[in-house]
């Protein structure tokens, strides 16, 4: 069972103000992390209950999410009583949702109806390596941009095979960091193969803002973590899916189709989502060798 007690928004605000002498707007914002957890998955059945590390995958995701300093609460929203029971056994909070949701956002939106919060962060249950600092940067980004209803994460693509891997979702954005499109295909599409080979031969990118040997990062991988304003999140199930969303099977394309801005925050390190048996074995090896 997790032993650390989360500070209330007021306690956190007072502690931070006392230690730094400064007041930040996000200190008064109620933020809750919701982890959508579906029992069945196509490529790795019942993956959230796998436990070769000694902990279930959903517990790893819960612990990782709990490292956020700015969220006051973490909830697992699941369609399975079995998952809910496991979550409660390790000391987490779980709520049951419909089995008919087509996307994680729809499941999180159902849970959010009963949640008192300003911001809701959607962290996938198969993201055991997500960093608390990345979640916090996402929260601060949304707070600092009051007109934007949703923000998400991306990281530079460093390996050429990822660019052509359909499970690695790509994103392009404008100079203000607002998403233009998400795709499973390479975007932007490279015209010159020689240039592409040269680009990835310089694959060591010190940071997202630093050019690699004079060549700035061009290709970015989308990391499926979202921070929503609650009122926007509750509107998502009412938005009809777009043809692009159906074709790519990417729910975030629904936001763009209906004219909503999505702000992309760049982080240097990608978390590793678990989609296949090999992904899970790699995670187990990383965990056991730490």
Secondary structure, DSSP 8 states (H G I E B T S, - for coil): --------HHHHHHHHHHHHS---GGGG--EEEEEEE-S--SSSTTGGG--TTSS-HHHHHHHHHTT-SS-SEEEEEES-HHHHHHHHHTT-EEEE--S--SSHHHHHHHHHTT---SEEEE--TT-TT--HHHHHHHHHHHHH-TT-SEEEEEEE--SHHHHT-TTS-EEEE-TTSBEEEEESS-SS--S-HHHHHHHHHT---SSTTS-BTTB----EEEEEEEEEEHHHHHHHTTS---HHHHHHT-THHHHHHTT--EEEEE-SS------SHHHHHHHHHHHHT-
